[in-house]
């Protein structure tokens, strides 16, 4: 069972690449935030920070309908 430890060291750019592998695309950028859209899933906003807070990342993972383990496999 995943414990989410890898979520502590994920940057915004790494998260963006992982969501792109899932089929998300960058729709627009506003400041340091990237808005990503998917044809069948909910849109998500990813801050482009050096390290994302685990709670922020976990919320985006849940918005995308993924488990932590599924997301970690995309990294």
C-alpha positions as CSV (number, residue, x, y, z in Angstrom):
1,X,0.0,0.0,0.0
2,X,1.5,3.4,-0.9
3,X,2.2,5.7,1.9
4,X,2.6,8.9,-0.2
5,X,6.1,9.6,0.9
6,X,7.1,10.4,-2.7
7,X,4.5,13.1,-2.8
8,X,6.7,15.2,-0.5
9,X,9.3,15.8,-3.2
10,X,7.2,16.5,-6.3
11,X,7.7,19.8,-8.1
12,X,5.1,21.6,-10.0
13,X,6.8,20.7,-13.3
14,X,6.9,17.0,-12.4
15,X,3.2,17.0,-11.5
16,X,2.4,18.7,-14.9
17,X,4.4,16.1,-16.8
18,X,2.6,13.3,-14.9
19,X,-0.8,14.7,-15.6
20,X,0.1,15.1,-19.3
21,X,0.9,11.4,-19.4
22,X,-2.7,10.9,-18.2
23,X,-4.0,12.9,-21.1
24,X,-4.3,16.4,-19.6
25,X,-3.1,19.3,-21.6
26,X,-2.0,22.8,-20.6
27,X,-5.0,25.1,-21.4
28,X,-3.5,28.3,-20.1
29,X,-1.1,29.8,-17.6
30,X,-1.9,32.5,-15.1
31,X,1.1,33.8,-13.1
32,X,2.8,30.8,-11.6
33,X,-0.3,28.5,-12.0
34,X,-1.0,26.2,-14.9
35,X,-4.6,25.3,-15.7
36,X,-4.8,21.8,-17.2
37,X,-7.8,20.3,-19.0
38,X,-8.8,16.8,-19.9
39,X,-11.6,15.9,-22.3
40,X,-13.3,13.5,-19.8
41,X,-12.0,14.6,-16.4
42,X,-12.2,17.7,-14.2
43,X,-9.9,20.6,-14.9
44,X,-7.0,21.1,-12.4
45,X,-4.7,23.9,-11.4
46,X,-1.1,23.1,-10.7
47,X,1.2,25.7,-9.0
48,X,4.6,25.8,-10.6
49,X,6.6,25.7,-7.4
50,X,9.8,23.9,-6.7
51,X,8.1,21.6,-4.2
52,X,4.3,21.2,-3.9
53,X,2.8,20.7,-0.5
54,X,1.6,17.1,-0.1
55,X,-2.0,18.3,0.7
56,X,-2.2,20.5,-2.4
57,X,-0.9,17.6,-4.6
58,X,-3.2,15.1,-3.0
59,X,-6.2,17.4,-3.7
60,X,-5.2,17.6,-7.4
61,X,-4.8,13.8,-7.6
62,X,-8.3,13.3,-6.2
63,X,-9.7,15.9,-8.5
64,X,-8.3,13.9,-11.4
65,X,-9.9,10.7,-10.1
66,X,-6.7,9.0,-9.3
67,X,-5.3,7.1,-6.3
68,X,-1.9,8.1,-4.9
69,X,-0.4,4.9,-6.2
70,X,-1.7,5.6,-9.8
71,X,-0.2,9.0,-9.7
72,X,3.1,7.8,-8.4
73,X,3.2,5.4,-11.3
74,X,2.9,8.4,-13.7
75,X,5.9,10.1,-12.1
